[in-house]
Amino acid sequence: MVMARHWYSSSPVVDGQPLLGEPGFWPAYLADLAEGFMPEAFGSDAGDADAMLDRLHDRSA
């Protein structure tokens, strides 16, 4: 069971360390912070970033 602090009560907190080395992780993670962010800035293509963004937002995962 994952222990979450009160400000995460509506969203589960999980260990995402295995995702750090996946293609597209960093551009997908930072996409929500910067509008018009270019995945190429991290040496990733837009397809990898889009696939990872879908994976990060998948509530069933």
Short mmCIF file of the C-alpha atoms (twelve columns), coordinates in Angstrom:
data_MODEL
# 
_entry.id   MODEL 
# 
loop_
_atom_site.group_PDB 
_atom_site.id 
_atom_site.type_symbol 
_atom_site.label_atom_id 
_atom_site.label_alt_id 
_atom_site.label_comp_id 
_atom_site.label_asym_id 
_atom_site.label_seq_id 
_atom_site.Cartn_x 
_atom_site.Cartn_y 
_atom_site.Cartn_z 
_atom_site.pdbx_PDB_model_num 
ATOM 1  C CA . MET A 1  0.000  0.000  0.000   1 
ATOM 2  C CA . VAL A 2  1.287  3.434  -0.938  1 
ATOM 3  C CA . MET A 3  1.150  6.069  1.762   1 
ATOM 4  C CA . ALA A 4  0.130  9.434  0.369   1 
ATOM 5  C CA . ARG A 5  0.241  12.794 2.057   1 
ATOM 6  C CA . HIS A 6  -3.023 14.668 2.389   1 
ATOM 7  C CA . TRP A 7  -2.431 16.866 -0.681  1 
ATOM 8  C CA . TYR A 8  -2.160 13.726 -2.849  1 
ATOM 9  C CA . SER A 9  -5.324 12.142 -1.520  1 
ATOM 10 C CA . SER A 10 -7.087 12.320 -4.903  1 
ATOM 11 C CA . SER A 11 -4.094 10.987 -6.880  1 
ATOM 12 C CA . PRO A 12 -2.103 7.886  -5.991  1 
ATOM 13 C CA . VAL A 13 1.634  8.322  -5.550  1 
ATOM 14 C CA . VAL A 14 3.653  5.574  -7.205  1 
ATOM 15 C CA . ASP A 15 7.325  4.870  -7.796  1 
ATOM 16 C CA . GLY A 16 8.022  6.128  -11.309 1 
ATOM 17 C CA . GLN A 17 11.783 5.589  -11.289 1 
ATOM 18 C CA . PRO A 18 11.629 2.847  -13.961 1 
ATOM 19 C CA . LEU A 19 10.156 5.412  -16.372 1 
ATOM 20 C CA . LEU A 20 13.118 7.809  -16.131 1 
ATOM 21 C CA . GLY A 21 15.142 5.992  -18.791 1 
ATOM 22 C CA . GLU A 22 12.241 5.427  -21.185 1 
ATOM 23 C CA . PRO A 23 12.270 7.288  -24.520 1 
ATOM 24 C CA . GLY A 24 10.129 10.391 -24.362 1 
ATOM 25 C CA . PHE A 25 9.789  10.526 -20.568 1 
ATOM 26 C CA . TRP A 26 11.332 13.935 -19.915 1 
ATOM 27 C CA . PRO A 27 9.647  15.804 -22.771 1 
ATOM 28 C CA . ALA A 28 6.299  14.245 -21.782 1 
ATOM 29 C CA . TYR A 29 6.795  15.076 -18.106 1 
ATOM 30 C CA . LEU A 30 7.739  18.664 -18.882 1 
ATOM 31 C CA . ALA A 31 5.061  19.159 -21.562 1 
ATOM 32 C CA . ASP A 32 2.506  20.127 -18.926 1 
ATOM 33 C CA . LEU A 33 4.832  22.848 -17.628 1 
ATOM 34 C CA . ALA A 34 5.782  24.605 -20.859 1 
ATOM 35 C CA . GLU A 35 3.486  25.294 -23.772 1 
ATOM 36 C CA . GLY A 36 5.162  24.676 -27.113 1 
ATOM 37 C CA . PHE A 37 7.904  22.533 -25.568 1 
ATOM 38 C CA . MET A 38 9.996  20.766 -28.210 1 
ATOM 39 C CA . PRO A 39 10.758 17.057 -27.561 1 
ATOM 40 C CA . GLU A 40 13.854 17.407 -29.735 1 
ATOM 41 C CA . ALA A 41 15.438 19.483 -26.950 1 
ATOM 42 C CA . PHE A 42 15.917 16.167 -25.095 1 
ATOM 43 C CA . GLY A 43 16.920 14.150 -28.149 1 
ATOM 44 C CA . SER A 44 13.498 12.516 -28.352 1 
ATOM 45 C CA . ASP A 45 10.996 12.501 -31.157 1 
ATOM 46 C CA . ALA A 46 7.420  13.689 -30.839 1 
ATOM 47 C CA . GLY A 47 6.006  10.144 -31.219 1 
ATOM 48 C CA . ASP A 48 7.912  8.874  -28.177 1 
ATOM 49 C CA . ALA A 49 6.842  11.901 -26.146 1 
ATOM 50 C CA . ASP A 50 3.189  11.495 -27.160 1 
ATOM 51 C CA . ALA A 51 3.212  7.789  -26.278 1 
ATOM 52 C CA . MET A 52 4.771  8.514  -22.885 1 
ATOM 53 C CA . LEU A 53 2.301  11.340 -22.229 1 
ATOM 54 C CA . ASP A 54 -0.546 8.882  -22.824 1 
ATOM 55 C CA . ARG A 55 1.141  6.416  -20.480 1 
ATOM 56 C CA . LEU A 56 1.619  9.026  -17.739 1 
ATOM 57 C CA . HIS A 57 -2.018 10.110 -17.912 1 
ATOM 58 C CA . ASP A 58 -3.413 6.553  -17.965 1 
ATOM 59 C CA . ARG A 59 -5.272 6.145  -14.652 1 
ATOM 60 C CA . SER A 60 -5.424 2.373  -15.003 1 
ATOM 61 C CA . ALA A 61 -1.638 1.976  -15.136 1 
# 
